[in-house]
Amino acid sequence: LQLLPGRLLAAQEDERRRIARELHDDLNQSLALLAVELDVLAAAPPASPALTAARARDLSARAKELSSSVHA
Protein backbone atom coordinates (compact mmCIF):
# COMPACT_ATOMS: atom_id res chain seq x y z
CA LEU A 1 0.00 0.00 0.00
CA GLN A 2 2.91 2.35 0.66
CA LEU A 3 4.13 1.95 -2.93
CA LEU A 4 0.72 2.58 -4.50
CA PRO A 5 0.78 6.41 -4.55
CA GLY A 6 4.19 6.45 -6.23
CA ARG A 7 3.13 3.88 -8.79
CA LEU A 8 -0.06 5.82 -9.55
CA LEU A 9 1.93 9.02 -10.10
CA ALA A 10 4.37 7.18 -12.36
CA ALA A 11 1.47 5.73 -14.36
CA GLN A 12 -0.07 9.19 -14.72
CA GLU A 13 3.21 10.66 -15.93
CA ASP A 14 3.66 7.82 -18.42
CA GLU A 15 0.15 8.42 -19.76
CA ARG A 16 0.78 12.17 -20.04
CA ARG A 17 3.97 11.55 -22.00
CA ARG A 18 2.18 9.09 -24.31
CA ILE A 19 -0.64 11.55 -25.00
CA ALA A 20 1.83 14.40 -25.59
CA ARG A 21 3.78 12.29 -28.10
CA GLU A 22 0.58 11.29 -29.89
CA LEU A 23 -0.66 14.88 -30.11
CA HIS A 24 2.74 16.09 -31.27
CA ASP A 25 2.91 13.43 -34.00
CA ASP A 26 -0.63 14.17 -35.22
CA LEU A 27 0.00 17.90 -35.28
CA ASN A 28 3.27 17.50 -37.16
CA GLN A 29 1.62 15.31 -39.79
CA SER A 30 -1.23 17.77 -40.27
CA LEU A 31 1.12 20.74 -40.53
CA ALA A 32 3.37 18.90 -42.99
CA LEU A 33 0.38 18.08 -45.19
CA LEU A 34 -0.82 21.68 -45.07
CA ALA A 35 2.65 22.91 -46.04
CA VAL A 36 2.79 20.51 -48.99
CA GLU A 37 -0.64 21.62 -50.18
CA LEU A 38 0.41 25.28 -49.93
CA ASP A 39 3.56 24.51 -51.92
CA VAL A 40 1.49 22.77 -54.59
CA LEU A 41 -0.89 25.74 -54.76
CA ALA A 42 2.04 28.15 -55.14
CA ALA A 43 3.80 26.01 -57.75
CA ALA A 44 0.73 25.26 -59.86
CA PRO A 45 -2.14 27.61 -59.12
CA PRO A 46 -5.47 26.83 -60.74
CA ALA A 47 -6.17 28.60 -64.01
CA SER A 48 -9.02 30.60 -62.55
CA PRO A 49 -8.44 33.24 -59.87
CA ALA A 50 -11.74 32.16 -58.33
CA LEU A 51 -10.48 28.58 -57.96
CA THR A 52 -7.22 29.84 -56.48
CA ALA A 53 -9.14 31.95 -53.97
CA ALA A 54 -11.39 29.01 -53.09
CA ARG A 55 -8.40 26.74 -52.53
CA ALA A 56 -6.70 29.40 -50.40
CA ARG A 57 -9.88 29.70 -48.31
CA ASP A 58 -9.96 25.91 -47.84
CA LEU A 59 -6.34 25.85 -46.72
CA SER A 60 -6.91 28.82 -44.41
CA ALA A 61 -9.85 27.00 -42.83
CA ARG A 62 -7.65 23.95 -42.26
CA ALA A 63 -4.99 26.12 -40.60
CA LYS A 64 -7.66 27.58 -38.32
CA GLU A 65 -8.89 24.08 -37.47
CA LEU A 66 -5.35 23.05 -36.57
CA SER A 67 -4.99 26.11 -34.37
CA SER A 68 -8.26 25.31 -32.59
CA SER A 69 -7.17 21.72 -32.16
CA VAL A 70 -3.90 22.79 -30.57
CA HIS A 71 -5.72 25.18 -28.28
CA ALA A 72 -8.18 22.49 -27.21
C-alpha positions as CSV (number, residue, x, y, z in Angstrom):
1,L,0.0,0.0,0.0
2,Q,2.9,2.4,0.7
3,L,4.1,2.0,-2.9
4,L,0.7,2.6,-4.5
5,P,0.8,6.4,-4.6
6,G,4.2,6.4,-6.2
7,R,3.1,3.9,-8.8
8,L,-0.1,5.8,-9.5
9,L,1.9,9.0,-10.1
10,A,4.4,7.2,-12.4
11,A,1.5,5.7,-14.4
12,Q,-0.1,9.2,-14.7
13,E,3.2,10.7,-15.9
14,D,3.7,7.8,-18.4
15,E,0.1,8.4,-19.8
16,R,0.8,12.2,-20.0
17,R,4.0,11.5,-22.0
18,R,2.2,9.1,-24.3
19,I,-0.6,11.6,-25.0
20,A,1.8,14.4,-25.6
21,R,3.8,12.3,-28.1
22,E,0.6,11.3,-29.9
23,L,-0.7,14.9,-30.1
24,H,2.7,16.1,-31.3
25,D,2.9,13.4,-34.0
26,D,-0.6,14.2,-35.2
27,L,0.0,17.9,-35.3
28,N,3.3,17.5,-37.2
29,Q,1.6,15.3,-39.8
30,S,-1.2,17.8,-40.3
31,L,1.1,20.7,-40.5
32,A,3.4,18.9,-43.0
33,L,0.4,18.1,-45.2
34,L,-0.8,21.7,-45.1
35,A,2.7,22.9,-46.0
36,V,2.8,20.5,-49.0
37,E,-0.6,21.6,-50.2
38,L,0.4,25.3,-49.9
39,D,3.6,24.5,-51.9
40,V,1.5,22.8,-54.6
41,L,-0.9,25.7,-54.8
42,A,2.0,28.1,-55.1
43,A,3.8,26.0,-57.8
44,A,0.7,25.3,-59.9
45,P,-2.1,27.6,-59.1
46,P,-5.5,26.8,-60.7
47,A,-6.2,28.6,-64.0
48,S,-9.0,30.6,-62.5
49,P,-8.4,33.2,-59.9
50,A,-11.7,32.2,-58.3
51,L,-10.5,28.6,-58.0
52,T,-7.2,29.8,-56.5
53,A,-9.1,31.9,-54.0
54,A,-11.4,29.0,-53.1
55,R,-8.4,26.7,-52.5
56,A,-6.7,29.4,-50.4
57,R,-9.9,29.7,-48.3
58,D,-10.0,25.9,-47.8
59,L,-6.3,25.8,-46.7
60,S,-6.9,28.8,-44.4
61,A,-9.8,27.0,-42.8
62,R,-7.6,23.9,-42.3
63,A,-5.0,26.1,-40.6
64,K,-7.7,27.6,-38.3
65,E,-8.9,24.1,-37.5
66,L,-5.4,23.0,-36.6
67,S,-5.0,26.1,-34.4
68,S,-8.3,25.3,-32.6
69,S,-7.2,21.7,-32.2
70,V,-3.9,22.8,-30.6
71,H,-5.7,25.2,-28.3
72,A,-8.2,22.5,-27.2
